[in-house]
Amino acid sequence: MMKQIIKYVLPVFLLATATSPLGAQIDTIVRSLVDHAASQSKPPPPPPQQQRHPQTTRQSSPRESSQRQSKHPFDGTWLATQSKVNPESQQMVSRTFTMIIKEGKATRTLDATNASPPDKPFYASIHELQRRWTYSSIDCTEQGTSLTVQWSPGQLADWAPKTIPNPVVEGFGTPIAETAVYKLKGDELTRINDPNGLVYHRAK
């Protein structure tokens, strides 16, 4: 009888002891599969964003602006005025010069007004004559603060009053071709080969 009990109990005991580690291994495998599936279901972390710097418009510095201007320091509009009395004719002569310089070329306008005394009219009973002359540069050379301009002869562009005939107006004289040398100092442009010392000022 004892032998029969041992015959049936021993296989059950061996089966229990054999299957217990296998169950633990299966449980470990199942847990690892569940953990792996859970890790796969999580979305990947977003990539790090690069810091963007706002774009700014580059502005020219005062030094760069001055360097551009220094390439053509004479460019601009220049104005000069001059008045004097002719001792021989006792006429008051007023002149206004407008000179425009741009990229190696120059033009000039001369507005002249002659006023005669009451007893010496210009023509008939006219005591004031206005004339306008225009000039163009034949050659314009810049060297440092010095500017040399070879001017064409003056061209009569207009006069007033129109009751004075053209030959009479031209009889007062026609500006000839000439070479003028100017010296730049700040906003002043002085003609140095003019006995009258004509000084131009840069127009604002």
C-alpha positions as CSV (number, residue, x, y, z in Angstrom):
1,M,0.0,0.0,0.0
2,M,2.8,2.4,0.9
3,K,4.5,1.6,-2.4
4,Q,1.4,2.6,-4.3
5,I,1.1,6.0,-2.5
6,I,4.7,6.7,-3.3
7,K,4.1,5.7,-6.9
8,Y,1.3,8.3,-7.4
9,V,2.7,11.1,-5.2
10,L,6.2,11.2,-6.6
11,P,5.2,12.0,-10.2
12,V,2.9,14.8,-9.0
13,F,5.7,16.3,-6.8
14,L,8.2,16.1,-9.7
15,L,5.7,17.7,-12.0
16,A,5.0,20.5,-9.6
17,T,8.7,21.2,-9.0
18,A,9.4,21.0,-12.7
19,T,6.6,23.4,-13.8
20,S,7.2,26.0,-11.1
21,P,10.4,27.6,-12.7
22,L,8.8,27.3,-16.2
23,G,5.8,29.4,-15.0
24,A,8.1,32.0,-13.6
25,Q,10.0,32.2,-16.9
26,I,6.7,32.6,-18.9
27,D,5.6,35.4,-16.5
28,T,8.9,37.2,-17.0
29,I,8.7,36.9,-20.8
30,V,5.1,38.2,-20.8
31,R,6.0,41.2,-18.7
32,S,8.9,42.1,-21.0
33,L,6.7,41.8,-24.1
34,V,4.1,44.1,-22.4
35,D,6.7,46.7,-21.4
36,H,8.2,46.6,-24.9
37,A,4.8,47.2,-26.5
38,A,4.1,50.0,-24.1
39,S,7.4,51.7,-25.0
40,Q,6.7,51.4,-28.7
41,S,3.3,53.0,-28.4
42,K,4.7,56.2,-26.8
43,P,5.4,58.9,-29.4
44,P,9.0,59.8,-29.9
45,P,10.2,63.0,-28.2
46,P,10.1,66.1,-30.5
47,P,13.5,67.2,-32.0
48,P,15.1,70.2,-30.3
49,Q,14.1,73.4,-32.0
50,Q,16.8,75.6,-33.3
51,Q,16.7,79.2,-32.0
52,R,15.8,81.6,-34.7
53,H,17.1,85.1,-34.7
54,P,14.9,87.8,-36.1
55,Q,16.2,89.2,-39.4
56,T,17.2,92.8,-39.3
57,T,17.7,95.2,-42.2
58,R,21.3,96.3,-42.3
59,Q,21.7,100.0,-42.3
60,S,24.6,101.9,-43.5
61,S,26.8,103.4,-40.8
62,P,27.7,107.1,-40.9
63,R,31.3,106.1,-41.9
64,E,30.0,104.2,-44.9
65,S,27.8,107.1,-45.9
66,S,30.6,109.5,-45.7
67,Q,32.8,107.2,-47.7
68,R,30.2,107.2,-50.5
69,Q,29.9,110.9,-50.4
70,S,33.7,111.4,-50.4
71,K,33.9,109.7,-53.8
72,H,32.2,112.8,-55.3
73,P,32.5,115.6,-52.7
74,F,31.7,118.3,-55.2
75,D,28.4,116.8,-56.3
76,G,25.4,119.0,-55.5
77,T,23.9,122.4,-56.2
78,W,26.1,125.5,-55.5
79,L,24.9,129.1,-55.2
80,A,26.9,132.4,-55.3
81,T,25.9,136.1,-55.5
82,Q,27.9,139.1,-56.3
83,S,27.1,142.8,-56.6
84,K,29.3,145.7,-57.6
85,V,29.1,149.2,-59.2
86,N,30.8,149.9,-62.5
87,P,32.7,153.2,-61.9
88,E,32.7,154.1,-65.6
89,S,29.0,153.6,-66.4
90,Q,27.8,154.0,-62.8
91,Q,25.7,150.9,-63.3
92,M,24.8,148.5,-60.5
93,V,25.6,145.0,-61.6
94,S,24.1,142.1,-59.6
95,R,24.9,138.5,-60.5
96,T,23.6,135.2,-59.2
97,F,25.4,131.9,-60.1
98,T,23.9,128.5,-59.9
99,M,26.2,125.6,-60.5
100,I,25.2,122.0,-60.6
101,I,27.9,119.3,-60.4
102,K,27.2,115.6,-60.8
103,E,29.5,112.7,-61.4
104,G,32.2,114.6,-63.2
105,K,30.0,117.0,-65.2
106,A,29.0,120.6,-64.4
107,T,26.5,123.1,-65.6
108,R,26.2,126.8,-64.6
109,T,23.6,129.5,-64.9
110,L,24.3,133.2,-64.6
111,D,21.4,135.6,-63.9
112,A,22.7,139.2,-64.3
113,T,20.8,142.4,-63.6
114,N,22.2,145.7,-64.8
115,A,20.6,148.9,-63.3
116,S,21.6,152.2,-64.8
117,P,21.2,155.7,-63.2
118,P,18.1,157.8,-64.2
119,D,20.0,160.0,-66.6
120,K,21.6,157.0,-68.5
121,P,19.0,154.5,-69.6
122,F,20.0,151.3,-71.4
123,Y,17.6,151.6,-74.3
124,A,14.9,154.3,-74.8
125,S,13.5,154.8,-71.3
126,I,14.6,151.4,-69.9
127,H,16.9,151.5,-66.9
128,E,17.1,147.9,-65.9
129,L,18.2,144.9,-68.0
130,Q,18.0,141.3,-66.9
131,R,20.0,138.5,-68.7
132,R,20.5,134.8,-68.3
133,W,23.5,132.9,-69.5
134,T,24.1,129.1,-69.5
135,Y,27.4,127.2,-69.5
136,S,28.4,123.6,-69.8
137,S,31.6,122.0,-68.7
138,I,34.0,120.8,-71.5
139,D,36.2,119.2,-68.9
140,C,35.8,118.7,-65.2
141,T,38.7,117.4,-63.1
142,E,38.6,116.6,-59.4
143,Q,41.8,116.3,-57.4
144,G,41.5,116.1,-53.6
145,T,39.8,119.4,-52.5
146,S,40.5,121.1,-55.9
147,L,38.2,121.2,-58.9
148,T,39.2,122.5,-62.3
149,V,36.4,123.2,-64.8
150,Q,36.8,124.2,-68.4
151,W,33.7,126.1,-69.3
152,S,32.2,126.6,-72.7
153,P,31.3,130.1,-73.9
154,G,28.1,131.4,-72.3
155,Q,24.9,131.1,-74.2
156,L,22.2,133.8,-73.9
157,A,19.1,131.9,-72.8
158,D,16.8,134.8,-71.9
159,W,16.5,138.5,-71.2
160,A,14.0,141.1,-70.1
161,P,12.4,143.3,-71.1
162,K,11.9,141.9,-74.5
163,T,11.4,145.4,-75.9
164,I,15.2,145.6,-76.0
165,P,16.4,144.1,-79.3
166,N,18.7,141.1,-79.2
167,P,21.7,142.9,-80.9
168,V,21.5,145.6,-78.2
169,V,21.5,143.0,-75.5
170,E,24.4,141.1,-77.0
171,G,26.2,144.4,-77.3
172,F,26.6,144.5,-73.5
173,G,29.0,141.6,-73.8
174,T,29.1,137.8,-74.3
175,P,30.9,135.6,-71.7
176,I,33.8,133.8,-73.3
177,A,35.1,130.3,-72.6
178,E,37.3,130.1,-69.5
179,T,38.9,127.7,-67.1
180,A,38.0,128.1,-63.4
181,V,39.7,126.5,-60.4
182,Y,37.7,126.0,-57.2
183,K,38.7,125.0,-53.7
184,L,36.4,123.0,-51.5
185,K,36.2,123.7,-47.7
186,G,33.2,122.2,-46.0
187,D,30.1,123.7,-47.7
188,E,32.0,126.4,-49.4
189,L,33.5,126.3,-52.9
190,T,35.7,129.3,-53.6
191,R,37.0,130.1,-57.1
192,I,40.7,130.8,-56.4
193,N,41.6,132.2,-59.9
194,D,38.8,134.9,-59.8
195,P,40.0,138.4,-58.7
196,N,36.6,139.0,-57.2
197,G,36.9,136.0,-54.9
198,L,33.6,134.4,-55.8
199,V,32.4,132.0,-53.1
200,Y,29.7,129.4,-53.7
201,H,27.6,127.8,-50.9
202,R,26.1,124.4,-51.0
203,A,22.3,124.5,-51.4
204,K,20.5,122.8,-48.5
